């Protein structure tokens, strides 16, 4: 059971999260698209194999800035764009809550590569897709070869990159993605 003090601290951290520069209250689609362009370019320059991975995918969801904060109770939030053949087709928010031993805050970007048309269709048709068991993580140290060692068997490949902050590690398992109108 969570004590009142931990609950209030976590609620405060979550409220502070909403004030971070993560796209909340932005000027809509053009702002999200501009952030996605920067994040995508950084990804392709830093990890060249991801360019090939994106070319082979049915679509890519770019989340250019996700902010995560926690003190016993934690949350993360970000907004991004789904691109098919390089064009934005939808906008999404990502949100995750957690409870446990945690303290600090961080920001990071991530991309979900939908490697099959079925995986992409399932994502787009869901009312709120939760990243889970059908997700394969790629690590930034694989960046040089990531496009070559990922096969069509993996329906969704996730890459977390550009981390900064005071929480060790970032994972998107359990993150809920919801289509939004910016």
Buried (B, 14 or more C-beta within 10 A) or exposed (E): EEEEEBBBBBBEBBEBBEEBEBBBEBEEBEBBBEBBBBBBEBBBEEBBBBBBBBEBBBBBBBBBBBBBBBBBBBBBBBBBBBBBEEEBEBBBBBBBBBEEEBEBBBBBBBBBBBBBEEBBEBBBEEEEBBBEEEBBBBEBEBBEBBBEEBEEEBBBBBBBBBBEBEBEEBBBEEBBBEBBEB
